Amino acid sequence: MSGVNAVEQEAPTEPVRIFGVAHGGAGVGRRINEADGATVGEHPETRTWLVDGALPGEIVQVRRTQTEKRLIRGVTATVAMASEQRVSPPCPLSETCGGCNWQHVAPAAQLELKRQIVQGQLRRFDVEVEAAAPSPSALGYRRRARLHYEQTEDGQWRLGFRRARSHEIVDVPRCAVLDAPLQHAAERVRGLLPLLPARGEILGLSDGERAALGLPGVRLTDALTAALAGVLDDVLVGFSVRGGRQRQAIGRAKLEIDGPQRDGEPVPILVSPFVFTQAQGAVNRALVRYVTAQAEPAGARVLELYAGAGNFTRALAGTAKRVWAIDESREAIACLQGLVERFGLPVTARNGKSEGFLGKLARADRARGHDYDVVVLDPPRRGLGRQPARWLASTRPARVVYVSCDPATLARDLEVFVKSGYTLERVRVFDLMPMTSEVEIVATLRRRKKEAGA
Ligand SMILES: C[S@@+](CC[C@H](N)C(=O)[O-])C[C@H]1O[C@@H](n2cnc3c(N)ncnc32)[C@H](O)[C@@H]1O
């Protein structure tokens, strides 16, 4: 059954009618009495169900996995009444591999479901969430991936992704969402797994034509160096190997990504597989364009938090007076610094934690006045946090453009801005990772007039 997880096969099933979609991609529903046909009876169970592998409009038979005070979680066992949005998963491993949780959802429907997830999390705000254009391709798009490998008890090697809700690794000889160079690189490195530690991770990065792999926790020996060099070719062009204090490159371990395809597009970024990059190129271009337009950087003093290797920085710096960019990763900041020097960008790149920087800024700002016209931030899942958001709001930038991959922490932080004198003007969702319920959100906040003049 498409999108159905194979766990808990033995538990009895219960019929659930699904009416919505939750953060994380599960269907939201209620228990009913019978599952066949459209007439369903009420059921005394009033708790909300969160059902993996179920879509709005469906009636599904569900195996419980967890019973909580207000919620029951489960996985779809069979589908009694299917949504028109349900499709046969293009990946034969969709029932076991936890890499993609939405292989059973029609690609055309995924973006609207993501929009609904974000709208649901932001229901307390007066804003209509918009959807950007969908990803040009729902398969073969991923240019960045974290693969897991391990040796099994019977001496076999598995290379792939984790099973949903499990640490078990599912062997994935062919992945439907990796782009061609990453797929090629995964196939080339597979034969070398017996030379690596018994378990570990492989970080993949592709520029669309070539791939480089990162091997964390691996100490190079002469034999391994020769073996890694031996699998390099025109597509798999390098390894970055790190173990203890050792950091070594074999071949070309950094790739230039997102170079300009047309006049006026920003300069490319140069990254290793160990540095964060957005999961695909095409939608990232649209995301960078949109974030830059929302920030209105022309002639402005821009503060960019969680800047990474400069994905947004390079575009903001095109017209800004100056961009002050901060990231806690030394390596990402070194990449950004390289970009600044190579292209002469008006950017000051600093290594550090955003929270510490904002705390100091808020204290200094009271004495000195307000430094930044615009703030762009793109934190990891945990978001900015309430106190750092208060510090940031207290420095009164005219605009804040908040890029988020978690609508729940975004909602928490937006509440602080709205209570501190900002209007939530626009929220837009981008589909960087089709076939999964992952969302990328851009929220634009503008300081209200009265407060702007204050
Ligand atoms: C979602 S990535 C965004 C990177 C970049 N904006 C991009 O589009 O590629 C989040 C970034 O936040 C950085 N980071 C995580 N925690 C941080 C913190 N407390 N302070 C500053 N940067 C942090 C990570 O190193 C990472 O580069």
The ligand as an ORCA input file, in Angstrom:
! r2SCAN-3c Opt
* xyz 0 1
  C      19.500     26.696      7.476
  S      21.237     27.024      7.415
  C      21.208     28.499      6.431
  C      22.474     28.874      5.766
  C      22.346     29.871      4.614
  N      21.454     30.963      4.903
  C      21.916     29.172      3.332
  O      20.853     29.504      2.764
  O      22.682     28.311      2.851
  C      21.514     27.550      9.051
  C      22.889     28.072      9.347
  O      22.894     28.499     10.715
  C      24.167     28.258     11.267
  N      23.959     28.257     12.739
  C      23.407     27.300     13.503
  N      23.297     27.729     14.769
  C      23.781     29.003     14.807
  C      23.910     29.986     15.825
  N      23.530     29.749     17.068
  N      24.410     31.195     15.491
  C      24.826     31.440     14.222
  N      24.729     30.544     13.220
  C      24.202     29.333     13.504
  C      24.631     26.965     10.631
  O      26.038     26.883     10.637
  C      24.053     27.107      9.207
  O      24.999     27.675      8.336
*
